[in-house]
Structure formats: C-alpha cells, structure tokens
Amino acid sequence: MVEHKTALVLEGGAMRGLYSAGVLDVFMENNIKADVVYGVSAGALFGLNYKSRQKGRAIRYNLKYAKEKNYMGLYSLVTTGDIMNKEFCFTKLVYELDKLDFETYKNNPVDFYAVVTNLQTGEPEYIKIDDAEKDMEYFRASGSMPFVSRPVEIDGNLYLDGAVSDAVPFKKVLDSGFEKIIVVLTRTAGYRKKNPFFPYTLVYGKYPKFVETAKKSHKTYNKTMDLIEKYEAENKIVVLRPSKNVRVQRIEKDTKKLQRIYDLGISDCTQKLEEIKEYLNQQKNTCTY
C-alpha cells in the first residue's frame, strides 16, 4: 500500500492545459488537496503552480506574453530550435517576469512527478521533483514536443515530451494503489486519438525504441481513456474534462481563447466541487483492478 492517499493526474495538451490551470486554481481556492501529483507536458508546466501555491500565475503570464515572439512559437523555433524559448520560458519568466515561488514549492509536502519520455529506451520516466529550481530541466523536457523541440539532455539521457509514452499516467497511479484518484483531462468526453502519421522514423530513426513508442502512442492513449471511463462509470474516481469544445491551438496566440479555456476549467470545477469534496471525504476505498 502506498504511503499517500490521494493522487491527482494532469493531462497535457499545450495551451489546452490552461483548462487544468483553471481547475487547479479552484482547488487552491477551496483547499482541495492531493498528496501526489503526476503532470505530463503542459500538465507539469502549469501544474507546478499547484505545489508552489501560486493561484492565477499560469493564466496571468500566458495572457501577458502570448504574443511575445520570444515566448513560444515560430520565431523561437527558427532562432533557437525549440518552439518554447528556453531562455525566456525557463529563466527570464520564472526568475524575473512572473517569479516562481521556489521556496514554497520545495516546502510543500505534495509530491510532484513530471512525466518524460526517454529517447533511448522509448519508455516513460516519472521524475519526482522536490526542488523545482534544481530540476527545472525535467519540466522543460516534459513539455518538449517532438519535431518542434530539441531533445533535452539530463545526466547523459535524452528526453522529450512525456505525452509520447504516457499522456495520462492513470494506470501508473492505479497500479500504485492510491485510495483516491482525480484525473484532469483537456479533451471533451469520448475523445479518441487517430494515427497521426508523423514522420517519426525520418526524424528519430536513430532512436528505434522511441519511434516504436511514438507510433503506437494513439493506441496507448485510447486504451487509457477506456480504462478511465470504466472507473469513472463505477464511481471509483473523479474525472474533470472540458464540458464543451473550445478550439485552442497548441501554440495559441489569441488571448480571448486562452481566457475562455481557463474560465471553462474554473466553471466546470466549480460545478463539480461538492462532488469532489464528497468523494474525497468518503471512507477508504483503494482503487484497484
């Protein structure tokens, strides 16, 4: 049996992740606590504000810098090789423009795991990050999308987006035996991925295990959704997902759309707040197969 009781799983999805940011801000406002968080890609990058207790930070800096050419987008991709500008996003932003509260993050007892994909093995790795300042590169790796990001090297290993290997680490959490699980998705109910037909072999041919994982990532995702829906139907977990489809590009520059998806997260979570509280207050009921 795991030491922790309640796990929170955060899907990625680039700027769709602002939906999760809205949900987490409601959590913070209403003292909804998880013992451990698993964040993938944008789920990790926006979700770390839950551990640093910085309500509103994710939407604030995204609205302010969405149209800044040095934040993320084509200009950054052409000039640096990364669609997310490393210097702007992981240095200037977190230390100067909208400071991350590293001290609160470190002192908060919530365990935070960022999911990354190892290029050499093709396997997901679940990196426990106790010190966000020391291990910020793992957050960057978790959100480094294939084709538009260079692999992130950490301790001799090469990493890319955790969503390639485990976009929603529900099974990982389920197998760990948590008593309560809350899953925050960024796609509407019933969504399933299709084979994307990206040229993985052409670009990542020297990493055959990564290519193999990437080519079946849609099947892995859909299988996970089937499992989540099964447990949701049995009232064993709580799932939050967008109640309506807000069309948001992965690198969205329209601040009105960014505000809309964030507000939807707030609205959906607020409407489900009593259900969440009731679920968390129920007697021990460890999620198992």
PyMOL commands that set and color helices and strands:
alter all, ss='L'
color gray80, all
select helices_A, chain A and resi 14-29+42-51+57-65+74-80+86-97+102-107+136-142+163-166+170-175+200-204+208-215+217-233+255-271+273-281
alter helices_A, ss='H'
color red, helices_A
select strands_A, chain A and resi 6-10+36-40+111-118+124-128+152-154+157-161+180-184+238-240
alter strands_A, ss='S'
color yellow, strands_A
deselect
rebuild
show_as cartoon
